[in-house]
Each structure stands twice: as structure tokens, then as C-alpha cells.
Amino acid sequence: MASREDIKFLSNPNIGKKKKKYCRFKKFGIKHIDYKDPDFLLQFINGQGKILPRRITGNSLKYQKKIAVAIKRSRHLAMLPYVADLLK
């Protein structure tokens, strides 16, 4: 039987494997999300101005709720737009 080193692949065997998502707030120990920092909050908004879901960002439920509240407060104070065309 041939070992794994002897087998030649036509393509990379790692293609199709997805990278594990993680909550950046838990990883880096961020406790407070500031609604007065629109540059940071832009990471969680798509080009149309919609809030990105957890399955895309990888945030935990606790921090995703805090992000949503911070974005809504920032929108209310006109730091972030409610609707935007090609925001990024």
C-alpha cells in the first residue's frame, strides 16, 4: 500500500476546506463596543449599509447583539448612514 507521501495529487487536497470562524471579541478580550467609533463598526456593515449576520462575521450571540445596538445608536446620531450605495 502506498503511503500518503507517495501519492501525487492533481490538485491541492486542502481546496474546499473552510477556515474556522472565531469571535474576535472573545479572542482579543474586547469587552466594550463603542458606538462613537464608526471606522470599527464599518467592518460589520456591508456595502448597502446592512448589518452582517453572525454566520458571516463569526461573532458570538452576545457580541453580535452589542454590535447591532452600537450600529443603531451610531446611525441615530448620524455617524453611520441608514442606507448607502457602495458604502465601502
C-alpha positions as CSV (number, residue, x, y, z in Angstrom):
1,M,0.0,0.0,0.0
2,A,1.3,3.4,-0.9
3,S,1.8,6.0,1.9
4,R,0.4,9.5,1.7
5,E,3.8,10.9,0.7
6,D,3.9,8.7,-2.3
7,I,0.5,9.8,-3.7
8,K,0.6,12.6,-6.2
9,F,-2.5,14.8,-6.2
10,L,-3.6,16.6,-9.4
11,S,-5.0,19.4,-7.2
12,N,-4.4,20.7,-3.7
13,P,-6.2,18.4,-1.2
14,N,-6.9,21.4,1.1
15,I,-9.2,23.1,-1.5
16,G,-12.7,23.2,-0.2
17,K,-11.8,23.1,3.5
18,K,-13.1,26.2,5.2
19,K,-11.2,28.2,7.8
20,K,-12.7,28.0,11.3
21,K,-14.6,31.2,12.2
22,Y,-14.0,32.8,15.6
23,C,-15.3,35.6,17.7
24,R,-12.7,38.3,17.6
25,F,-14.1,39.9,20.8
26,K,-13.5,36.8,22.8
27,K,-10.1,36.1,21.2
28,F,-8.7,39.6,21.8
29,G,-10.6,40.2,25.1
30,I,-12.7,43.2,23.9
31,K,-15.3,44.0,26.5
32,H,-16.8,47.3,25.3
33,I,-18.0,48.2,21.8
34,D,-18.0,52.0,21.3
35,Y,-20.8,53.4,19.2
36,K,-18.8,56.5,18.6
37,D,-16.2,54.7,16.5
38,P,-17.7,54.4,13.0
39,D,-14.5,53.1,11.4
40,F,-14.6,50.0,13.6
41,L,-18.3,49.5,13.1
42,L,-17.9,49.6,9.3
43,Q,-16.3,46.2,9.5
44,F,-19.8,44.8,10.4
45,I,-21.7,46.5,7.7
46,N,-22.0,45.5,4.0
47,G,-21.8,47.9,1.0
48,Q,-25.5,48.6,1.2
49,G,-25.4,49.6,4.9
50,K,-26.9,46.3,6.3
51,I,-25.6,44.7,9.4
52,L,-23.7,41.5,8.6
53,P,-25.1,38.3,10.2
54,R,-23.2,36.1,12.7
55,R,-22.7,33.3,10.2
56,I,-20.6,35.6,8.1
57,T,-18.7,37.6,10.8
58,G,-18.3,34.7,13.2
59,N,-19.2,36.7,16.3
60,S,-20.9,35.1,19.3
61,L,-24.5,35.9,20.0
62,K,-23.6,38.2,23.0
63,Y,-21.3,40.4,20.9
64,Q,-23.4,40.3,17.8
65,K,-26.3,41.9,19.9
66,K,-23.9,44.5,21.2
67,I,-22.7,45.3,17.7
68,A,-26.2,45.7,16.5
69,V,-27.1,48.1,19.3
70,A,-23.9,50.1,18.7
71,I,-24.6,50.4,14.9
72,K,-28.2,51.5,15.6
73,R,-27.0,54.1,18.1
74,S,-24.4,55.4,15.7
75,R,-27.0,55.6,12.9
76,H,-29.3,57.6,15.2
77,L,-26.5,60.1,15.8
78,A,-25.8,60.3,12.0
79,M,-22.3,58.8,12.3
80,L,-23.3,55.9,10.1
81,P,-25.8,56.0,7.2
82,Y,-29.0,54.0,7.4
83,V,-28.9,53.3,3.7
84,A,-25.9,53.7,1.4
85,D,-24.9,52.9,-2.1
86,L,-21.5,51.3,-2.2
87,L,-20.5,52.4,1.3
88,K,-17.1,50.7,1.2
